[in-house]
Amino acid sequence: MKDKLIIFDTTLRDGEQSPGASMTLDEKVRIAKALERMRVDVIEAGFPIASQGDFEAVQAVARTIKDSRICGLARAIDKDIDRAGEALKDAVAPRIHTFIATSPIHMEMKLRMSPDQVLDQAVAAVKRARQYTDDVEFSPEDAGRSDLDFLCRILEAVIDAGATTLNIPDTVGYNIPTQFGDLIHNLIERVPNSDKAIFSVHCHNDLGLAVANSLSAVHHGARQVECTINGLGERAGNAALEEIVMAIKTRQDIFECDVDLDTTQIMPCSRMVSSITGFKVQPNKAIVGANAFAHESGIHQDGVLKSRETYEIMRAEDVGWSANRMVLGKHSGRNAFRTRLKELGAEFASEEELNDAFGRFKDLADKKHEIFDDDLQALVTQTKISLENERYKLISLNVCSEMGETPNSSVTVSIDGQEQNASATGGGAVDASFKAIEEIVKSQTELQLYAVNNITSGTDSQGEVTVRLEKEGRIVNGQGADTDIVIASAKAYINGLNKIMRSEEKAHPQV
């Protein structure tokens, strides 16, 4: 039998470190449930010491998920490990993932510690983590630029201390595939007790090589890969789970291992993460991009019609692509609506949530002739937003825009229950609306990104708007959806303002 490749998903932790990708507790639980349905082996739920919000999110995921192992990240510091242990105490299968930097530049410039001090702290951290769980993962941060002899020393020591998984990160995406594969091979060969632990990799995509480096490591003996949905992550992102998994499954002639995931859940999970974070998937993205299984060339079309295998190396259905049409309309009942959303992985915590979502569905059915699954994903996200404890609420919006005239917008916004009105002009209807909202809230935020995507095809499609706002170093994404793009834009701006108001400073895991 082939070895099993363990899939370790860190969308909720490393993925959330993308500027503006912060998720609420409820959103993290929703994504965790989607990962559980996909049968992901390990879910890294967060970094409990970073904030009270992170702690509560890890705790909630640990209490909710039963079929996947739940992991919490901790620096090699007692308080971090204790906090992670507390957050994970209700997990069916908990794991503590502790790390410390091992590259010369990190030890000298960041930690200001000698190699011997780093080794001693790593060993102490693993021993402390073992007080909470038998499943302890250790990462030598920036291993890709670390001295090989020192890596061998510290890995041998942490295995003796009780580490069961050794994760080798290419933290800054510096390595190339042949080099990184050789590193994994050499570590497995040179660490005397390497047979007592599983070797893992965590590759960043700064040079666009995260997936290639990860697969090279697997080819050389790594049996766990850390990755994220859609390749989400800080800077250029992480290795994409969907690409790793489908490469392993498609090239079983090359790899001596296989994965246990339900790959038909890849597309639903990808859409959910994209909808929640506001990070849209590029059309030509492998596996989950809109064009991944599209053929425009006449030669390609002819070949696929004669035999799919001429230009397709995997089936679209195997990763969850479908006709994506919901056979529901404005006459559909609440139970049919609830059942379809449950199939898509969206469940409601209360009848209030269901009623709100159902009302939105009915409103949308009056505006759109056909409703698709992507419409429903956006609808659920908007329902969750509307039921949050928001300080700002958009009450009304009226715009006037005609050729040759300066656009004008009048808005009414509720602030803590008190309605206020303002009008403004701008370069366009959206610009005027944002200026009118700012006239009321005076947030002093800076708009860093404004992006519009059509959720489905057709001129009656909902438009989904993402805005990225920055204030005093804090960055958030705001989202809004509507068949009217100006209204969707105002909703997104208001959503971003509410997130800015309630966001907390988070300690970055590498600080």
C-alpha positions in Angstrom: 0.0 0.0 0.0 1.1 3.6 -0.6 1.9 5.9 2.2 -0.7 8.5 3.2 0.1 12.1 2.6 -1.3 14.2 5.5 -2.9 17.4 4.4 -2.5 20.2 7.0 -4.7 23.2 6.2 -3.6 26.6 7.6 -6.2 28.8 5.9 -7.6 29.9 9.2 -4.2 30.8 10.6 -1.6 31.6 7.9 -4.3 32.4 5.3 -5.8 35.0 7.7 -2.4 36.8 7.8 -3.1 38.2 4.3 -3.7 41.9 4.8 -7.5 42.3 5.0 -8.3 38.6 5.2 -9.4 38.7 8.9 -12.3 36.4 9.6 -14.9 36.4 12.3 -15.4 33.5 14.7 -18.5 32.4 12.8 -16.7 32.6 9.5 -13.8 30.5 10.8 -16.2 27.8 12.1 -18.0 27.8 8.7 -14.7 27.3 6.8 -13.5 24.6 9.4 -16.8 22.7 8.7 -16.1 22.8 5.0 -12.6 21.5 5.5 -14.0 18.7 7.7 -16.4 17.7 5.0 -13.4 17.6 2.6 -11.8 15.2 5.1 -8.7 17.5 5.7 -6.5 15.7 8.2 -5.3 18.7 10.2 -6.9 22.1 10.6 -4.6 24.8 12.0 -7.4 27.0 13.6 -5.3 30.0 14.6 -2.7 31.5 16.9 -4.4 31.6 20.4 -2.0 34.1 22.0 -2.4 36.7 19.3 -5.7 38.1 20.6 -8.8 37.1 22.6 -10.6 36.8 19.3 -8.1 34.3 18.0 -8.3 32.3 21.2 -12.1 32.1 21.1 -12.0 31.1 17.4 -9.6 28.3 18.1 -11.7 27.2 21.0 -14.9 27.3 18.9 -13.3 25.2 16.1 -11.9 22.8 18.6 -15.4 22.3 20.2 -17.1 22.0 16.8 -15.0 19.8 14.6 -14.9 16.1 15.4 -13.4 14.3 12.3 -10.2 16.4 11.7 -7.3 17.1 14.1 -7.3 20.7 15.4 -4.0 22.5 15.8 -3.1 25.8 17.5 0.1 27.7 16.8 2.5 28.8 19.6 5.9 30.4 19.7 8.4 28.5 21.8 7.4 30.5 24.8 5.6 29.2 27.9 2.7 31.6 27.8 2.0 30.8 24.1 2.0 27.1 24.7 -0.2 27.3 27.8 -2.7 29.5 25.9 -2.8 27.1 23.0 -3.3 24.2 25.4 -6.2 25.9 27.0 -7.8 26.8 23.7 -7.5 23.2 22.5 -8.6 21.4 25.7 -12.1 20.4 24.2 -10.7 19.1 20.9 -11.3 15.5 20.1 -7.8 15.4 18.6 -5.6 18.4 19.6 -2.2 19.3 18.2 0.1 22.1 19.4 2.4 23.5 16.7 5.4 25.4 18.2 8.2 27.1 16.4 11.4 29.1 16.7 13.7 30.6 14.1 16.8 28.8 13.2 18.4 30.7 10.3 21.5 32.8 11.2 19.9 36.0 10.1 16.8 35.4 12.2 18.7 34.2 15.3 21.1 37.1 15.2 18.9 40.0 14.0 15.4 39.0 15.4 15.9 36.7 18.3 19.3 37.9 19.4 20.0 34.4 20.6 22.9 32.0 20.1 22.2 28.6 18.4 22.6 26.8 21.7 20.0 29.1 23.3 17.6 28.5 20.4 18.1 24.7 20.7 17.4 24.7 24.5 14.3 26.9 24.1 13.0 24.6 21.4 13.4 21.5 23.5 11.8 23.2 26.5 8.8 24.3 24.3 8.2 20.8 23.0 8.4 19.3 26.5 5.9 21.9 27.8 3.5 21.2 24.8 3.6 17.5 25.6 2.0 18.3 29.0 -1.2 19.2 27.0 -1.1 16.6 24.1 0.9 13.8 22.7 0.7 15.3 19.3 3.3 18.1 19.1 4.6 19.6 15.9 7.9 21.6 15.8 8.9 24.1 13.1 12.4 25.6 12.7 11.3 28.9 11.2 13.2 29.9 8.0 14.6 26.4 7.7 15.2 27.0 4.0 18.0 29.4 4.9 19.3 27.6 8.0 22.6 25.7 8.4 22.1 22.0 7.7 24.2 20.8 10.6 22.4 23.0 13.1 19.0 21.8 11.7 20.0 18.2 12.2 21.0 19.0 15.8 17.8 20.8 16.7 15.6 18.3 15.0 17.2 15.3 16.7 16.8 17.1 20.1 13.1 18.0 19.7 12.3 14.4 18.6 13.9 13.2 21.8 11.8 15.8 23.7 8.6 14.4 22.2 7.9 16.1 18.9 6.0 13.8 16.5 5.9 16.0 13.4 8.8 18.1 12.1 7.7 20.8 9.8 10.4 22.3 7.5 9.3 25.8 6.4 10.5 27.7 3.4 9.3 30.8 5.3 10.4 33.4 2.8 9.9 31.4 -0.4 13.6 31.4 -1.1 14.3 27.8 -2.2 13.9 26.1 -5.6 12.5 22.6 -6.0 15.8 20.6 -6.4 17.4 22.4 -3.5 14.4 22.0 -1.2 13.9 18.4 -2.1 17.5 17.7 -1.4 17.2 19.4 2.0 14.3 17.1 3.0 16.2 14.1 1.8 19.4 15.1 3.7 17.4 15.8 7.0 15.7 12.4 6.8 19.0 10.7 6.2 21.2 12.6 8.7 18.9 12.9 11.7 19.5 9.7 13.6 16.0 9.4 15.0 14.1 10.7 12.0 12.1 7.5 11.8 10.2 8.5 15.0 8.6 11.6 13.4 6.7 12.6 10.3 8.5 15.2 8.1 6.3 18.1 6.9 6.8 21.1 4.7 5.3 24.6 4.7 6.3 26.6 1.6 5.6 30.2 0.7 5.1 31.5 -2.8 7.4 34.5 -3.0 9.0 33.2 -6.2 5.9 31.3 -7.4 7.4 27.9 -6.3 5.4 27.0 -3.2 3.6 24.1 -4.9 6.7 22.9 -6.8 8.8 23.0 -3.6 6.2 21.1 -1.7 5.8 18.4 -4.3 9.6 18.0 -4.5 9.7 17.6 -0.7 7.0 14.9 -1.0 9.0 13.1 -3.7 11.9 13.1 -1.3 10.1 11.7 1.8 7.9 14.4 3.3 4.6 13.0 4.4 2.7 16.1 5.5 2.1 19.3 3.4 0.9 22.5 5.0 -1.2 24.5 2.5 -4.2 26.8 2.2 -7.4 27.0 0.1 -6.8 29.1 -3.0 -3.1 29.6 -1.9 -4.2 32.3 0.5 -1.5 33.6 2.8 0.7 36.5 3.7 2.8 38.2 1.0 2.5 36.0 -2.2 0.6 33.3 -0.3 1.2 29.6 0.5 1.1 26.4 -1.4 -2.5 25.9 -2.7 -4.2 22.9 -1.2 -6.2 22.2 -4.4 -3.0 22.1 -6.5 -1.1 19.9 -4.1 -4.0 17.4 -3.8 -4.8 17.1 -7.4 -1.1 16.8 -8.5 -0.7 13.9 -6.1 -3.9 12.2 -7.3 -3.3 12.9 -11.0 0.3 11.7 -11.0 0.1 8.5 -9.0 2.6 7.1 -11.4 5.2 9.5 -9.8 4.3 9.8 -6.2 4.6 6.9 -3.6 1.8 8.3 -1.5 -1.9 9.3 -1.8 -4.4 11.5 -0.1 -7.8 10.6 1.5 -9.6 13.9 0.7 -13.0 14.2 -0.8 -11.9 16.2 -3.8 -15.5 17.0 -4.9 -15.6 19.5 -1.9 -12.7 21.5 -3.3 -14.8 23.9 -5.4 -17.5 24.6 -2.7 -14.7 25.3 -0.2 -12.8 27.5 -2.6 -15.9 29.6 -3.2 -16.7 29.9 0.5 -13.2 31.1 1.3 -13.2 33.6 -1.6 -16.6 34.9 -0.5 -15.7 35.3 3.1 -12.3 36.9 2.6 -13.1 38.9 -0.5 -10.0 37.5 -2.2 -11.2 36.6 -5.6 -9.8 33.6 -7.6 -8.1 34.6 -10.8 -9.8 33.1 -13.9 -6.7 31.1 -15.0 -6.0 29.7 -11.5 -5.3 26.0 -11.6 -8.2 23.7 -10.5 -10.5 26.3 -9.1 -10.3 29.2 -11.7 -13.2 29.9 -13.9 -11.2 28.9 -17.0 -9.5 25.8 -15.5 -11.7 23.5 -17.6 -12.7 25.9 -20.4 -11.6 25.4 -24.0 -11.8 28.2 -26.6 -9.3 27.0 -29.2 -11.0 25.1 -32.0 -8.4 22.4 -32.0 -8.8 21.9 -28.3 -12.6 21.9 -28.5 -12.5 19.3 -31.3 -10.1 17.1 -29.3 -12.1 17.2 -26.1 -15.3 16.4 -28.0 -13.6 13.3 -29.5 -12.0 12.3 -26.3 -11.8 14.3 -23.1 -8.3 13.0 -22.2 -6.8 14.8 -25.3 -6.7 18.1 -23.4 -8.0 17.3 -19.9 -5.9 15.4 -17.4 -8.6 15.4 -14.7 -12.4 15.6 -14.6 -14.0 18.9 -13.6 -16.6 16.9 -11.6 -13.9 15.4 -9.5 -13.0 18.7 -7.9 -16.6 19.8 -7.5 -17.4 21.7 -10.7 -21.0 21.3 -11.8 -23.7 23.0 -13.7 -24.0 25.1 -10.6 -27.8 25.8 -11.0 -30.2 25.9 -8.1 -33.6 24.6 -9.1 -35.4 27.0 -6.8 -37.3 30.2 -7.4 -39.5 32.7 -5.7 -42.2 30.1 -5.1 -39.8 27.7 -3.3 -40.4 27.0 0.3 -38.2 27.6 3.4 -37.3 23.9 3.8 -36.1 23.4 0.2 -34.0 26.6 0.7 -32.5 25.4 3.9 -31.7 21.9 2.4 -29.9 23.4 -0.6 -27.8 25.7 1.6 -26.9 22.8 3.9 -25.7 20.9 0.8 -23.5 23.9 0.1 -22.1 23.8 3.6 -24.1 26.7 5.0 -26.0 26.1 8.2 -27.9 28.5 10.4 -27.3 29.0 14.1 -30.9 30.2 14.7 -34.3 30.6 13.1 -33.5 34.3 13.0 -30.6 33.7 10.6 -32.7 31.4 8.4 -35.6 33.8 8.2 -33.2 36.7 7.3 -31.5 34.7 4.6 -34.8 33.4 3.3 -36.1 36.9 3.0 -33.0 38.0 1.1 -33.4 35.0 -1.2 -37.0 36.1 -2.0 -35.9 39.6 -2.7 -33.2 38.3 -5.0 -35.6 36.0 -6.8 -37.7 39.0 -7.6 -34.7 40.7 -9.2 -33.0 37.7 -10.9 -34.5 35.2 -13.3 -32.0 32.5 -12.3 -30.3 31.9 -9.0 -27.1 30.0 -8.8 -25.1 28.4 -6.0 -22.6 31.3 -6.1 -25.5 33.7 -5.5 -26.4 31.7 -2.4 -22.8 31.8 -1.0 -22.8 35.5 -1.3 -26.3 35.7 0.2 -25.2 33.7 3.3 -22.2 36.0 3.7 -24.4 39.1 3.6 -26.8 37.5 6.1 -24.0 36.9 8.5 -22.8 40.5 8.1 -26.3 41.9 8.6 -26.8 40.1 11.9 -23.5 41.2 13.4 -23.5 43.9 16.0 -22.8 46.7 13.6 -22.4 50.4 14.6 -23.0 51.7 11.1 -25.9 50.6 9.0 -26.8 51.8 5.5 -30.5 52.9 5.5 -30.9 54.5 2.1 -29.0 55.6 -0.9 -30.0 57.8 -3.8 -27.7 58.7 -6.7 -28.0 60.9 -9.7 -25.5 60.3 -12.6 -26.0 61.6 -16.1 -23.6 62.3 -19.0 -22.1 65.8 -18.8 -23.2 66.3 -15.2 -21.3 65.8 -11.9 -22.6 62.7 -10.1 -24.3 63.3 -6.8 -25.2 60.9 -4.0 -27.4 61.3 -0.9 -27.1 58.7 1.8 -28.7 57.9 5.1 -26.6 56.0 7.6 -27.6 54.9 11.1 -24.9 55.3 13.8 -25.7 53.5 17.0 -29.4 53.7 16.0 -29.4 57.4 15.2 -30.0 58.2 11.5 -27.9 60.9 9.8 -28.0 62.2 6.2 -25.4 63.7 3.9 -24.9 64.5 0.2 -21.7 64.7 -1.9 -20.5 64.9 -5.4 -17.7 62.8 -6.9 -16.0 61.5 -10.1 -18.7 58.9 -10.4 -21.7 57.4 -8.5 -19.5 55.2 -6.3 -17.0 58.0 -5.5 -19.9 60.3 -4.6 -21.5 57.7 -2.4 -18.3 57.0 -0.5 -17.7 60.7 0.1 -21.2 61.1 1.4 -20.7 58.2 3.8 -17.4 59.7 5.0 -19.2 63.1 5.5 -21.3 61.3 8.1 -18.9 58.8 9.8 -15.6 60.8 9.5 -13.6 57.6 9.8 -10.3 58.9 8.5 -9.7 55.6 6.8 -7.7 55.2 3.6 -9.2 53.3 0.7 -6.5 50.9 -0.5 -8.5 48.7 -2.9 -11.8 48.8 -4.7 -12.7 45.7 -6.7 -15.9 44.5 -8.4 -16.7 41.0 -9.5 -19.8 39.6 -11.1 -21.0 36.6 -9.0 -22.6 34.9 -11.9 -23.1 35.6 -15.6 -25.7 37.9 -17.1 -26.6 41.6 -16.9 -28.9 40.8 -13.9 -26.0 39.2 -12.0 -25.3 40.3 -8.5 -22.2 42.4 -8.3 -19.9 41.6 -5.4 -17.7 44.5 -4.2 -14.6 44.3 -2.0 -13.0 47.4 -0.5 -9.8 47.4 1.5 -9.6 50.1 4.2 -6.6 51.0 6.3 -6.4 53.0 9.5 -3.5 53.4 11.8 -1.8 50.2 10.4 -5.0 48.1 10.7 -6.2 46.7 7.4 -9.7 45.2 6.8 -11.7 44.0 3.8 -15.3 45.1 3.5 -17.8 43.2 1.3 -21.2 43.9 -0.2 -23.4 42.3 -2.9 -26.4 43.5 -4.8 -27.8 43.6 -8.3 -27.1 47.3 -8.2 -23.4 47.9 -8.1 -23.6 51.3 -6.4 -25.6 49.8 -3.6 -23.2 46.9 -3.4 -20.3 49.4 -3.1 -21.9 51.3 -0.3 -22.7 48.1 1.6 -19.0 47.0 1.2 -17.8 50.4 2.5 -20.1 50.3 5.5 -19.0 46.7 6.2 -15.4 47.7 6.1 -16.0 50.6 8.5 -17.7 48.3 11.0 -14.7 45.9 10.9 -12.3 48.8 11.5 -14.3 49.9 14.5 -14.3 46.5 16.2 -10.9 45.1 15.0 -8.2 44.5 17.5 -4.5 44.7 17.1 -3.1 41.2 16.5 0.4 40.0 17.4 2.0 38.7 14.2 3.3 35.1 14.8 6.7 36.1 13.7 7.0 39.2 16.0 
